[in-house]
Amino acid sequence: MLTKEEVLKEIRRYAKKNDGKTPSEKVFYEYTGIGIHDLKKRGWAYYGELVREAGLTPNKFDKTKYSREQLCSIFIDVIRDKRKWPTRGELDVKHHTDSNFPDSSTFYNKLGLTRNLAKSVLEFIEDKQEYSDVVDICNSALEKYKERSESSEEGEVTSGFVYLGKQHRNYKIGKAKDANRRREDITLLGPEPFELIHEIETDDMNGVEKYWHNRFKSKRKRGEWFDLSRADIKAFKRWKKIA
């Protein structure tokens, strides 16, 4: 089994042989014969940390490289780092800080939203005692999800705003109880300020947001981000308030 210094030497050797190009995570595992759990044993939480310590340039993140097992393992690291269930915003901040860390949509698309994601993590760790802290946090997330679902079934409505905003050339359609606060949060995550274009006041944020996401699904770039035309924006701005 390779030592930590030998692993660093191997990844640098591979990059040198390939004109300085950093190997993808999949290629690295095949080249060295070690896996993500071996990295953890040597002090690296995930592949991006190894790349940085080796002094190499991270590749642009490719979500197809990660298996369900790897994503569960990475998500567990974030849970332990935050000591709670991480929010989507916290995952995105980590992604913007390290391009080798998956963006939030990668976890949700492959493992499911809160309920299914928590179940996926619990299935991954099974009954291992060393993960008792993670089990407690996952169960707490499931309990909160259950409470929200029961409230929804009892007819509780969610009032707030469905907003349309722009950052660089991309448009985002999302929901928030305070659209301006959300604008500030998104600005912190991106390379430039997030411009709030229009907001629709409603007592059914989930339903209105879903309508617009479905309407523009052919123009979806990723998650809640779309490539919209002037006509699309004009159509969105016709809606003022939906009670």
Helices and strands as residue ranges (DSSP letters): H 4-17, H 25-32, H 36-41, H 47-53, G 63-65, H 68-82, H 88-97, H 104-111, H 114-125, G 129-131, H 132-153, E 160-167, E 170-176, H 179-189, E 195-202, H 205-215, G 217-219, E 220-222, E 225-226, H 230-237, E 241-242
